[in-house]
Amino acid sequence: MHVPDGFINAPTSAATGVIAAGAVAVSLRGARRELDERTAPLAGLVAAFIFAVQMLNFPVAAGTSGHLLGGALAAILVGPFTGILCVSVVLLMQGILFADGGLTALGVNITDMAIVTVVVAYALFRGLVKLLPRTRRSVTAASFAAALISVPASALVFTLLYAIGGTTDVSIGKVATAMVGVHLLIGIGEAAITALTVGAVIAVRPDLVYGARGLTQKLKLRVNGELVDAPGTGPAPGTVAARASHRGVWAAGLVTSLVLAGFVSFYASADPDGLEKVATDHGIDKKAEEHATADSPLADYGVRDVDDARLSGGLAGVIGVGVTVAAGTGVFWAVRRRRSDDTSPSETTSTASTSSTSSTTGV
């Protein structure tokens, strides 16, 4: 659902740019509370994984494909503020390096694919986990439902933006019906990918799933046919065992992302995605503009001057994963470090003084 340049007029694009910039600024502050020893190393990996899986278009209807948006997955794994930043990093890398999603439409894409999907998915997810039993299956089921609804919600917001600032005169009712209809089907794929990924991480390290925090003490795992309490938090953060475990999860996730982007992506559906199909069928693309970085060496997810299509696409995917994980990790470590810097010496002294006073009073 990457919106290209020319679909939305300049004033609306500028307005969404302001919204996106404000949301990113708020998310940078909010992510300081979400990122810790467990999530900071994984946040960049989540961005890279989303980049890789977005290359895997899957067929949803005759002549139409879909791909992961990733907002629900990111929000549940690393938190809603960090999730918005994850998807925004992916969209920025795709727009600059791969000519996917217009640069003037970057605000539209961040608003639609990052903000809307994260807010809708995480709100629904939190509501469901409060109602459902505290089990691994419940968290996975809530992830499925949240991801499923987030995709047509994003399609509906795009339709609203097009109604406000679309560059062609089309029937908004027909566009809305087509967009929501096809993205309901795409949402099923999104939900399956999200639930499988969240379920896999919970099975190994439930403490690494941000959306399950507060539930892990009572989270149940099925062992030999019986439900038993899952470990509360796994190895204590900061211990050698915890660091080794984090490295193992990180390495496994990175290898998976590289394989998906570098090899499996060659077998992705070549059909246009939901937005492209609706745009072609209803004339939305009449004023589409050539991408500003259309001459990029990696445009259209291929490496220029590499004639073998399989090798070209695979190399582009591997480069994309590498760049995304590097950019994402850099951003999230900087945010994490800023959080550490915000804990001033005066706060530490004050806390120590309060503890000392309380101890003396108790004597």
Secondary structure, 3 states (H helix, E strand, C coil): CCCCCCCECHHHHHHHHHHHHHHHHHHHHHHHHHCCCCCHHHHHHHHHHHHHHHCCCEEEECCEEECCCCHHHHHHHHCHHHHHHHHHHHHHHHHHHCCCCCCCCHHHHHHHHHHHHHHHHHHHHHHHHHHCCCEHHHHHHHHHHHHHHHHHHHHHHHHHHHHHHECCCCCHHHHHHHHHHHHHHHHHHHHHHHHHHHHHHHHHCHHHCHHHCCCCCCCEEEECCEEEECCCCCCCCCCHHHHHHHHHHHHHHHHHHHHHHHCHHHHCCCCCEHHHHHHHHHCHHHHCCCCCCCCCCCHHHCCCCCCCHHHHHHHHHHHHHHHHHHHHHHHHHHHHHHHHHHCCHHHHHHHHHHHHHHHHHHC
